[in-house]
Amino acid sequence: MAVATRNARLAAMHTFARSLISEHPEYMDTLQLVVTLPFKRARGWHLSNISKGPEIKSVLARIDRRTPSGQRDYALFSLMFNTDARVQEILKLRILTFVWYRPVPPSKGAFSTTAAHR
């Protein structure tokens, strides 16, 4: 069993044991043993373990950007690499998540320092 799976199941057991303690305090001693079970530590893989150099460039270079799906994949992988976002975070993104704006150039003379505007 993977460490992450084990820890997720253990977290559920911790939560369940805590709720049982509040409902049945007479079993607190036994349930407290479940709550004190430690999570397993693992040397986790993280995107930052990859150097920001040749490995990422190699992954991006293999994507065929001439196709719509290649453009999509390149955009998604670039977003993940540049922001260290997890796949789940990327999947939750929606078009309304982004703030879209069009920069409006100032009108002519809007920032004028002439005497007429003082």
Protein Blocks (a to p, Z undefined) as FASTA:
>chain_A
ZZklmmmmmmmmmmmmmmmmmmmmmlmmmmmmmmmpccdddddddfklpccklmmmmmmm
mpcfkbmklmmmmmmmmmmmmnopafklmmmpcfklpccdddddddehklccbfklZZ
